[in-house]
Amino acid sequence: MSLSYQDIEAAAGRLTGVAAKTPIITDNRLSAKLDADIHFKAECLQRSGSFKIRGAYNKISQLSDEEKRRGVIAASAGNHAQGVALAARLNGIESTIVLPEFAPLTKINATREFGARVVLHGSSFDEAVDHSRELQKEHGFTYVHAFEDEQIIAGQGTIGMEIAEFLADVTKVIVPIGGGGVIAGTALAIKHLVPDVRVIGVEASNIAVINRSIDAGEPVEVPFKPTIADGIAIKRPGSIPLKIIEENVDEVVEVTEEEIATGIYHCVQNNHLVVEGAGAAGAAALLAGKIDVAQGDVVCAVLCGGNIDANLLARVLEHVLVRQGRYLIVKALVDDRPGKLSALLDRVAKKGASVMEVYHRRAMYLAPLGSVGIELLLEVRNEEHGVEILEYLEESGYDVTRKVVDEW
């Protein structure tokens, strides 16, 4: 089989009533900043929380009765797991999913809730794949690969059809890259429908492999390095998607962990969309200036998933708030006498800051005898407000120090 646009059209027919046509949302703030029309394809609102149901259902619905009888198995960083589990349930067959041991708890629980038998093995997606192949041989399961399969890629390509349907004048489409399945399908579809469009892939710089693979002319493997974009943490891309990427993707850029975190924050704060690290990669690249956007460009970035663990989301948001100067960490030295802490807090309140946390320590700070070390976590309006508070406390006679964000 050689994948064509007609295969993507056929997949769209199978997915009618199964996969949602997710909304395309205009980002007004980013549009104003870049002087262009910036849109997000909200696959984070898709069934199972990511685009993966598209490819998984297209693949599983075409299995023979014998292949369905044996049940399916897949390895996943998390999102493919839920897509396969849901697609299997919709087709009335059993599924076994192998996830890395450190996969987000949200993804593990959701996969089980869709009816799959979950096996945790290995520290990375690639180790999970190796174990899933062993289980396939042992039990005779039908294998459903996350990206090395043309039927999977055809299903993901329906994203490109929907972008072209909603944004006929789109000039740039931005898609995250892990194994390469979603960008391969999306690029194939959008290039067919909007030939002059520019397709740009985004990888996490911690585990970026596509440009190296393109240079080598074949998939290459890089060492695994953790990233908050766990959905695209793939050490080696698929050979099938890589060939499509070489022919249809114009550029691949990389984003850092800090940039990904900023992308997550931006989507939550400005678009009211909860996205995971992989899903925020396109937004991260735009915010960081990694993509050349011309005046009047019509840009659509695919927010490919929203399955982020609540604890990680809270940490990311707090981290970015600190980076942006919205959270201020202050150390102060005060006399060890009744009422001194209260007086310090009164002065903070007078300047309009909200006290989030207070640490009151003596020996642990090695404060001078007769003094107490106080550490405050303050919520302020912006960086300027924080500086104003520090200056006011110093003018009031307090010995204060702002903790440096990068001291780790």
Residue, then its C-alpha position, 0 to 999 in steps of 0.5 A: m500500500s502506498l498512502s494517498y489522499q484517497d486513503i485519508e478521504a476513506a478514513a474520514g468516512r469511517l470516522t464519521g460519528v466516531a471522531a469529533k471534528t474538533p474546533i479551530i480556535t482563534d488566538n487573539r492575543l498571539s494574533a495581535k503580537l505576531d500581526a497574523d491570524i493565529h489559530f489552534k486546532a483543538e485536538c485536546l478536546q478530541r475523544s480520548g483526549s487526543f487525535k489518536i482515536r482517528g488512526a486507531y479506529n481507522k486501523i482497527s475497524q478494518l481488521s479481519d474477523e480473525e484479527k479481531r478475535r485475537g485481540v489487539i496489542a499496542a505500545s504507547a507513551g499514553n495517548h495511543a493507548q487511550g485511542v486504541a483502547l477506545a477503538a477496540r471497545l467500539n469494535g467489541i474486541e479486547s485490547t492489551i496496552v504496554l505503557p512505560e512505567f513512568a507514564p502519567l497516571t492520568k493516561i494509565n487510568a484513562t486507558r484502563e477505564f476504556g477497558a484495556r488490560v494495561v501492562l507497565h514496562g520499561s522506562s521509555f516508549d521504545e522499551a515498551v514497544d520491545h515488550s509489546r512485541e514479545l507479548q504479541k508473539e506469546h499470545g498471538f495478538t494483532y499489533v496496532h503500531a502508534f505510527e509505523d502503519e499507513q492506516i494509522i497515518a491515514g486516520q491522523g490525516t483527517i486533521g489536515m482535511e478539517i483544517a483545510e475545510f475551516l481555513a481554506d486560506v491557511t498559509k502555515v500549519i504547525v504540527p508536533i512530531g514524535g514518531g511522525g504519524v500525525i504530521a505525516g498524515t496531516a501534511l499529506a492531506i493539507k498539501h493536497l488541498v492547499p498546495d502552497v501551504r507551508v508545513i512545519g514540525v515541532e520536536a522537543s529539543n530533549i529528544a529531537v531526531i527528525n532533522r538528524s534522520i532526514d540528514a541520514g536518509e533513514p530513521v536514526e535513534v537518539p538517547f532517551k532524555p525525559t521531557i514534559a512533552d511525553g507524548i512526543a518522546i520517541k527515540r526513533p521515528g517510523s520509516i513510513p512517516l519519515k518518507i512522507i515527512e521528507e516529501n511534504v514537511d518544509e521545516v522542523v524546529e525544536v522547543t526547550e522544556e521552558e518553552i513548552a511550559t510557557g506554551i502550556y501556560h499560554c493555552v490555559q491562560n489565554n484560550h481556556l484549553v488544557v493541553e499536555g506538553a506535546g500538545a503545546a509544542g506548536a504554541a511554544a514554537l510560535l511564542a518563542g519565535k522559532i517559526d517565521v510568521a509574516q504579516g497577514d499569515v494564516v497559521c494553524a497549530v495542532l494542539c494534539g493532546g490534552n492528557i496532562d496529569a493534574n499535578l504536573l499541570a499545577r507545577v507547570l503553571e506555578h513554574v511559569l508564574v515564577r518565571q514571569g514575575r507573578y510569583l515572588i520568593v523573598k527572604a527577610l531577616v526580622d527580630d525574634r520578637p512577638g508581632k514582628l512577622s505580623a508587621l512584615l505581613d501587614r506591609v506586604a498586604k499594604k502594597g497589594a501582594s497576596v501571601m501564598e506561603v510563609y516559612h518561619r525558621r531559625a536554625m535552618y537558615l543560620a539566622p543570627l541569634g535574636s533574629v528569625g529568617i522568614e521566607l515568603l511566596l508572594e503573588v504579585r501583579n507583574e514584575e514591576h509590582g514585585v520590584e515595588i514591594l521589594e523596594y518598599l520593604e527595604e525602605s521600611g528597614y527590612d533586610v530582604t533578598r529575592k531568591v534567584v529563579d535559576e539557583w538550581 
